[in-house]
């Protein structure tokens, strides 16, 4: 389970880097992936930091 979460976080980070020039992080990740990585638990401030 921990490996899955870690893999999900790494994948999400790679997606963010790959699409950073095109759109903000929270909009670039599919809703299913967003939830699977546990990002729905983040506060508004934490999500804003991800969006840079």
C-alpha positions as CSV (number, residue, x, y, z in Angstrom):
1,X,0.0,0.0,0.0
2,X,2.8,2.4,0.9
3,X,4.5,1.7,-2.4
4,X,1.3,2.5,-4.3
5,X,0.9,5.8,-2.5
6,X,4.6,6.7,-3.1
7,X,4.3,5.6,-6.8
8,X,1.2,7.7,-7.1
9,X,2.9,10.8,-5.7
10,X,5.9,10.4,-8.0
11,X,3.6,9.9,-11.0
12,X,1.6,13.0,-10.0
13,X,4.8,15.0,-9.6
14,X,6.0,13.9,-13.1
15,X,2.7,14.9,-14.6
16,X,3.0,18.3,-13.0
17,X,6.5,18.8,-14.3
18,X,5.5,17.7,-17.8
19,X,2.5,20.0,-18.0
20,X,3.7,22.9,-15.9
21,X,4.1,25.2,-18.9
22,X,0.6,24.4,-20.1
23,X,-1.6,24.5,-17.0
24,X,-1.6,24.5,-13.2
25,X,-1.0,21.3,-11.3
26,X,-4.4,20.9,-9.8
27,X,-6.1,21.2,-13.2
28,X,-3.6,19.0,-15.0
29,X,-4.3,15.9,-12.9
30,X,-7.3,13.8,-13.6
31,X,-9.9,13.7,-10.8
32,X,-9.4,9.9,-10.3
33,X,-5.6,10.3,-10.0
34,X,-6.1,13.4,-7.8
35,X,-8.2,11.3,-5.4
36,X,-6.0,8.2,-5.7
37,X,-2.9,10.1,-4.6
38,X,-4.8,11.5,-1.6
39,X,-4.6,15.1,-2.8
40,X,-8.2,15.7,-1.8
41,X,-7.0,15.8,1.8
42,X,-4.9,18.9,1.2
43,X,-6.0,22.3,2.4
44,X,-6.6,25.2,0.0
45,X,-3.2,26.7,1.0
46,X,-1.4,23.4,0.3
47,X,-3.0,23.1,-3.1
48,X,-2.1,26.6,-3.9
49,X,1.6,25.8,-3.2
50,X,1.4,22.8,-5.6
51,X,0.1,25.2,-8.2
52,X,3.1,27.4,-7.7
